[in-house]
Amino acid sequence: MDTARSNRRATPGALAAFARFVLCGGGLGLASSFAVAGLASWAPWALANALVTAASTLLGTELHARFTFGAGGRTTWRQHAQSAGSAGAAFAVTSLAMLALHQVVAAPGAVLEQAVYLSASALTGVARFVVLRLVVFARSGGVPSAPSSERCQGRSRRRMEAVNGGRNRSGGGSHLLVSFSPEPL
């Protein structure tokens, strides 16, 4: 039972993981937007964005592994590579958004640049959450946070009793309940 409890704490549900992702990723994204703006005054914007994206990806992968998805321990090189791939796509989207802005508006102000950058970052952030949760930090074949067998057996017994009108109260026998839902029911 203690193992089941510790596994539940270590692997948050989708809603809790998304809230943590927003907290970590959003905070890191806001800090990154100011870092990009500061670096862009000394270097080309694309270079500033690339440097900040690389640094924030390394830090973000560690934060998401430990805090957001409860993967435990340090991240692997494979997880860093997969996270970097999703960050590369996010970098491309934010860069294209900024290039499009500069094509449409000759001299955009800092507030407009920040609005475009943060909007593009938010859209790519949602896509990254899905990739990180279902691919990078997934457990047991891509199904995050599978319910423990003890909880499944209890639910299975209650469902069978409900279906059989309460006639299966002996507690004996085994029932197989297959659930493809990543969240406990």
C-alpha positions as CSV (number, residue, x, y, z in Angstrom):
1,M,0.0,0.0,0.0
2,D,2.9,2.4,0.8
3,T,4.3,1.8,-2.7
4,A,1.0,2.5,-4.3
5,R,0.7,5.8,-2.3
6,S,4.2,6.9,-3.1
7,N,3.6,6.1,-6.8
8,R,0.4,8.2,-6.8
9,R,2.3,11.2,-5.2
10,A,5.2,10.8,-7.7
11,T,2.9,10.7,-10.7
12,P,0.4,13.6,-10.8
13,G,-2.8,13.4,-12.8
14,A,-3.2,15.3,-16.0
15,L,-4.8,18.4,-14.4
16,A,-2.2,18.7,-11.6
17,A,0.6,18.1,-14.1
18,F,-0.7,20.8,-16.4
19,A,-1.0,23.2,-13.5
20,R,2.6,22.4,-12.6
21,F,3.7,22.7,-16.2
22,V,2.1,26.2,-16.5
23,L,3.7,27.2,-13.2
24,C,7.2,26.0,-14.2
25,G,7.0,26.7,-17.9
26,G,5.1,29.9,-17.6
27,G,7.6,31.3,-15.1
28,L,10.5,30.1,-17.2
29,G,8.8,31.6,-20.3
30,L,8.3,35.0,-18.7
31,A,11.9,35.0,-17.5
32,S,13.0,33.9,-21.0
33,S,11.1,36.7,-22.7
34,F,12.9,39.3,-20.6
35,A,16.2,37.6,-21.2
36,V,15.6,37.6,-25.0
37,A,14.7,41.2,-25.0
38,G,17.8,42.1,-23.0
39,L,20.1,40.0,-25.2
40,A,18.5,41.3,-28.4
41,S,19.9,44.7,-27.6
42,W,23.4,43.3,-27.9
43,A,23.0,40.5,-30.4
44,P,20.7,39.7,-33.3
45,W,17.2,38.7,-32.1
46,A,17.4,35.1,-33.6
47,L,20.7,34.5,-31.8
48,A,19.4,35.8,-28.5
49,N,16.3,33.6,-28.9
50,A,18.5,30.6,-29.7
51,L,20.7,31.1,-26.6
52,V,17.8,31.7,-24.2
53,T,15.9,28.7,-25.7
54,A,18.8,26.4,-25.2
55,A,19.4,27.5,-21.6
56,S,15.7,27.4,-20.7
57,T,15.2,24.0,-22.3
58,L,17.9,22.4,-20.1
59,L,16.6,24.0,-17.0
60,G,12.9,23.3,-18.0
61,T,13.6,19.6,-18.7
62,E,15.0,19.2,-15.2
63,L,12.2,21.1,-13.6
64,H,9.5,19.2,-15.5
65,A,11.1,15.8,-14.8
66,R,11.3,16.4,-11.1
67,F,8.3,18.6,-10.4
68,T,5.8,18.5,-13.2
69,F,5.7,14.9,-14.2
70,G,7.2,13.3,-11.1
71,A,9.7,11.2,-13.1
72,G,12.1,11.2,-10.1
73,G,15.9,11.5,-10.2
74,R,17.8,13.2,-12.9
75,T,16.7,13.2,-16.5
76,T,18.4,10.9,-19.1
77,W,20.1,12.1,-22.3
78,R,17.2,10.6,-24.2
79,Q,14.7,12.8,-22.3
80,H,16.9,15.8,-22.9
81,A,17.1,15.0,-26.6
82,Q,13.4,14.5,-26.9
83,S,12.7,17.7,-25.0
84,A,15.2,19.6,-27.1
85,G,13.3,18.4,-30.2
86,S,10.1,19.8,-29.0
87,A,11.9,23.0,-27.9
88,G,13.4,23.2,-31.4
89,A,9.9,23.2,-32.9
90,A,8.9,25.9,-30.3
91,F,12.0,27.9,-31.3
92,A,11.0,27.7,-35.0
93,V,7.4,28.8,-34.2
94,T,8.5,31.8,-32.0
95,S,11.1,32.8,-34.6
96,L,8.6,32.6,-37.4
97,A,6.1,34.6,-35.4
98,M,8.7,37.3,-34.8
99,L,9.8,37.4,-38.4
100,A,6.2,37.7,-39.5
101,L,5.7,40.5,-37.1
102,H,8.7,42.4,-38.5
103,Q,7.4,41.9,-42.0
104,V,4.0,43.3,-41.2
105,V,5.1,46.1,-38.8
106,A,8.1,48.1,-39.8
107,A,9.1,49.1,-36.3
108,P,7.1,47.2,-33.7
109,G,7.3,48.4,-30.1
110,A,8.6,46.3,-27.2
111,V,5.1,45.7,-25.9
112,L,3.9,44.3,-29.3
113,E,7.0,42.2,-29.6
114,Q,6.4,40.7,-26.2
115,A,2.7,40.1,-26.9
116,V,3.6,38.2,-30.2
117,Y,6.4,36.3,-28.5
118,L,4.4,35.3,-25.5
119,S,1.4,34.3,-27.6
120,A,3.5,32.0,-29.8
121,S,5.2,30.6,-26.7
122,A,1.8,29.8,-25.1
123,L,0.6,27.9,-28.2
124,T,3.8,25.9,-28.4
125,G,3.8,25.4,-24.7
126,V,0.5,23.5,-24.9
127,A,1.9,21.3,-27.7
128,R,5.1,20.7,-25.6
129,F,3.0,19.6,-22.6
130,V,1.3,16.9,-24.6
131,V,4.6,15.7,-26.1
132,L,6.4,15.7,-22.7
133,R,3.6,14.0,-20.9
134,L,2.8,11.3,-23.5
135,V,6.3,10.7,-25.0
136,V,9.2,12.1,-23.0
137,F,8.2,11.4,-19.4
138,A,5.5,8.7,-20.1
139,R,5.5,5.6,-17.9
140,S,4.6,2.0,-18.9
141,G,4.2,2.3,-22.6
142,G,3.0,5.8,-23.0
143,V,0.2,5.7,-20.5
144,P,1.1,8.1,-17.7
145,S,0.1,7.4,-14.1
146,A,-1.5,4.0,-14.6
147,P,-3.7,3.2,-11.5
148,S,-2.3,0.6,-9.1
149,S,-3.7,-2.9,-9.4
150,E,-5.1,-2.7,-5.8
151,R,-7.3,0.2,-6.8
152,C,-8.3,-1.5,-10.1
153,Q,-9.3,-4.7,-8.2
154,G,-11.5,-2.6,-5.8
155,R,-13.2,-0.7,-8.6
156,S,-13.6,-3.9,-10.6
157,R,-15.3,-5.7,-7.7
158,R,-17.7,-2.7,-7.1
159,R,-18.5,-2.5,-10.8
160,M,-19.2,-6.2,-11.0
161,E,-21.5,-5.9,-7.9
162,A,-23.3,-3.0,-9.6
163,V,-23.8,-5.0,-12.8
164,N,-24.9,-8.1,-10.9
165,G,-27.2,-6.3,-8.6
166,G,-25.0,-6.8,-5.6
167,R,-24.9,-10.6,-6.0
168,N,-21.1,-10.8,-6.2
169,R,-20.2,-9.9,-2.6
170,S,-18.2,-13.0,-1.8
171,G,-14.9,-11.3,-2.6
172,G,-13.7,-14.5,-4.2
173,G,-12.7,-15.0,-7.8
174,S,-10.8,-12.6,-10.0
175,H,-12.2,-10.1,-12.5
176,L,-10.3,-8.5,-15.3
177,L,-11.0,-4.8,-15.9
178,V,-9.1,-3.2,-18.7
179,S,-9.1,0.6,-18.7
180,F,-7.3,2.7,-21.3
181,S,-7.9,5.9,-19.4
182,P,-4.7,7.5,-18.2
183,E,-6.5,8.8,-15.1
184,P,-7.9,6.9,-12.2
185,L,-11.6,6.5,-12.6
